[in-house]
Amino acid sequence: MRKILVINIILFSILGCTDKVKDISAVKENTLKPVATEKTTVKNSETFQKFEESTYDRTDVKDRIENHQSALASLSENGIFKSISDPLLKKLSTKHEQYFLAHPEYELLSIAKGSLTADEKNDRVFVIFNNSESIITILIYQAEKDLYRELYRTVKVLNGLEDAGCNYGAFGTLDYQMGEEIIDQKEFLEKNVGQFFEAVPIIMNGLKEDENFAPDHGCFSKGMGITKKVRFVAIPTSQIYNNWECLTYQKESDSFLIFYGQAFAD
């Protein structure tokens, strides 16, 4: 009887120790493994806007771009761009003249002045041939920030026409499209040395119907329309047809939005 009692005491002691070990293990497990929480995934479309990459920086159309660059370089080598650039450089203010003197690789083809990114009317839009890369560059001078900014590369551009539902589209970003138009008008430029195009970028305040624009037949990005008065720069994409794309500055995202486009043909 005494032996049985002793055995029972020993068994109870062992069981008690085992329970304690389990309790300690449970504590350790809870300490080492944090409590799982529900993961929330935010879609990229909700947090990230797809800004455009300049066509010149694309690698999937390399051969096409190289041919394009070669054609532009040929015009530069023949002095076509220099004959346009030199008279324009002489008309620049001291500030802008110093900038271009510091960038001898830039040949200036066109200048627009006005109120684009702020109320003051000292912003500039320069169309440039960059002979170090053999590309057309659209350079924005933002007076309020005292910055020279290259569209697509140092200031972002969002193409609001891509999902506007207008069946509107053209190959290439605006810098590339301007380059293509220059190449297409090579014969005109060679015959009229020193003269650039009649249709050049212009800075405007409020889009309205006139000799250049037909808003009723164009394409607006979502949330935009003729009644929404915004400052913008209009960039021609054709010298034959009355084709334009318009960009407005978005201060909250420090970027430009292509909000209107028109492409007409016979």
Secondary structure, DSSP 8 states (H G I E B T S, - for coil): -HHHHHHHHHHHHHHHHHHHHHHHHHHHHHHHS----------HHHH-------GGG-STTHHHHHHHHHHHHHHHHTTHHHHHHHHHHHTS-HHHHHHHHT-TTEEEEEEEEE-SSSSSS-EEEEEEEETTTTEEEEEEEETTTTEEEEBTTTBEEEETTTTSSS----SS-HHHHHHHHHHHTHHHHHHSTT---SS--EEEES---SSS--GGGSEE-TT--TTS--EEEEEES-SSS--EEEEEEETTTTEEEEEEEE----
